[in-house]
Amino acid sequence: MKYSKYLLFIIPVVFLSACVTSSFETEEKRISISFEVSNLGTEIEIDGNIIEIEELKFPLEQINLYAADDVILQTRSDVTGLIFAYNEQMFEPRLIIEIGLGVSDVTEYLAYEMFLEPLSSRRNILDGDFFGSTQNYSIIIKGTVNGVDFDMRTTESFSKNFDLNNVELSLSNETLILDKTLNAAGVFVGDEQEFLDPNNRENYAKIAENIKQLLTVRASAGSVF
């Protein structure tokens, strides 16, 4: 069985985009990842409590793409993370990263895997929210609970695999478009529909699990450049 692994080299920047190239420079195929969060800046009632989420962000330090013929494209292990951020002033999906693949023989994509964990390095990361005096953070959520401000920072980690339904890039200038979405309305809801107060650290693991479960990715092929 054929097995190959290509490394994607990321030049990270905060909140904007990053160029990625592989060791193959013969094609113009790209990956475009956008992020959209719904129900930010709106009052959400949960078990008699009113929560309003004003900002939600997390970094990714590793991305894997699984292609046909057992080919895996992945970021290097020493790459600094990209930050996926959203706040209540944003009303449209925002572009997070543009990746130049340059791999001529990889055209069919089966799955996308993301890894969320605390940032390991400050290199090129301008957002100080993710760095504490003794530990770094993986998820930052800010807002209000019953009118009182909260600032939740957690070190929870997870990975998630998304089925891309065999998206095929048939043209050299086509882009693999990954639209990542999250409905924030369910982030602070427990299994029994109880309110998960972000001021209580005992709720952090469940809140992170909710984010993992609520994250969706829709994949398509198109020419966007």
Buried (B, 14 or more C-beta within 10 A) or exposed (E): EEEEEBBBBBEBBBBEBBBBBBEEEEBBBBBBBBBBBEBBBEEBEBEEBEBBBBBBBBBBBBBBBBBBEEBBBBBEEEBBBBBBBBBBEBEEBBEBBBBBBBBEEBBBBBBBBBBBBBBBBEEEBEBEBBBEEEEBBBBBBBBBBEEEEBEBBBBBEBEBEBEBEEBEBEEEEBBBBBBBBBEBBBBBBBEEEBBBBBEEEEBBEBBBBBBBEBBEBBBBBEEEE
